[in-house]
Amino acid sequence: MRLWTYIVRRKYIQNFSTQQRRKMSRIYAISDIHVDHTENFEWIKQLSDDLYRNDALIVAGDVTDNMTLLETTLTCLKNKFKSVFYVPGNHELWIRGDPGRSNTSDSLQKFNKILDMCESIGVYTEPKRIQVQEDEEVMVVPLFSWYSTPEDDPEDSLYVRGQADEDVKKMNSMWMDNHFCKWPKMDTTKSKYFANLNRESVREYDIPVVSFSHFLPRKDLILACKEDDEAVEKERKMLSLPEKRLERQGAVIGFNFTRFAGCNILETQIRTLKSRVHVHGHQHRNRDREMLGVRYVSHCLGYKRERELGIMWGLSDWKGPKQIWPLNDTPNS
């Protein structure tokens, strides 16, 4: 009799805990979902329609350059999450002639068209308060951004010179933004142009701040640390892959990504905001580390070949976007 009472009481507590969890809003993050790849779009569509009903999702850029598919994907996520926050990445600003991609003449026009589309479907691209618990609110602050190359602005660039001589012309040719982004004449660098769009948003708030951008805000987020390498090994084990250390986590030989990684002005804005958490994407290498009081998180979906190498660590644990608030929760069961 006592055993039966214990079982019933335990089940009641578990059910009550689950119900309380569903009433509490959590904040999740994902980036670089690249839904032009069919398997990635299917990954998004198979996310639970019930698990995230009361939650917010941060999408930190690089969804697709196809405007029709972008709207379809963000609408799909809106149907799964209570709130969706988004900033465009570099891929969104590509100008290509394929049907459905864009009828704009340059990348800034397309950027503004994307923001208009987001407003029309209820996706947030501006700061908004989120009630995460009965007595706690969090301010989610999107930060528009672009990268600085060492030629654009050496002080703002996250460039780290490689050990070997670099073929700058070859790297510029390899970087697709140089082929598909079309820029009007600008009076400043692209990184400063987009940073200026954040002027009204970047200030101190009276509640904790979770900020996010597509591009990286710090040099020391680029290279993997010991914990990142260990996380990749864990991911590879979960995928039943053999033990194998991936040099520089699978970086392309002869290409220095730091030229196009991000900008220092982002970090200045994060510090002004006093962000507790900052989410970024872009590098297709996942990160979760705290530096000088800010937790920096990158949870990229990336490409199938990267996931199959185990580089996108954390995806096997979370089986979807990663929870970033509250800070002390565990992956979804």
Secondary structure, 3 states (H helix, E strand, C coil): CHHHHHHHHHHHHHHHHHHHHHHCCCEEEEECCCCCCHHHHHHHHCCCCCCCCCCEEEECCCCCCCHHHHHHHHHHHHCCCCEEEECCCCHHHECCCCCCCCCCCCHHHHHHHHHHHHHHHCCECCCEEEEEECCEEEEEEECCCCCCCCCCCCCCECCCCCCCCCCHHHHHHHCCHHHHECCCCCCCCHHHHHHHCCCCCCCCCCCCEEEECCCECCHHHCCCCHHHHHHHHHHHHHCCCCCCCCHHHHCCCCCCHHHHCEEHHHHHHHHHHCCCEEECCCCCCCEEEEECCEEEEECECCCHHHHHHCCCCCHHHHCCCEEEECCCCCCCC
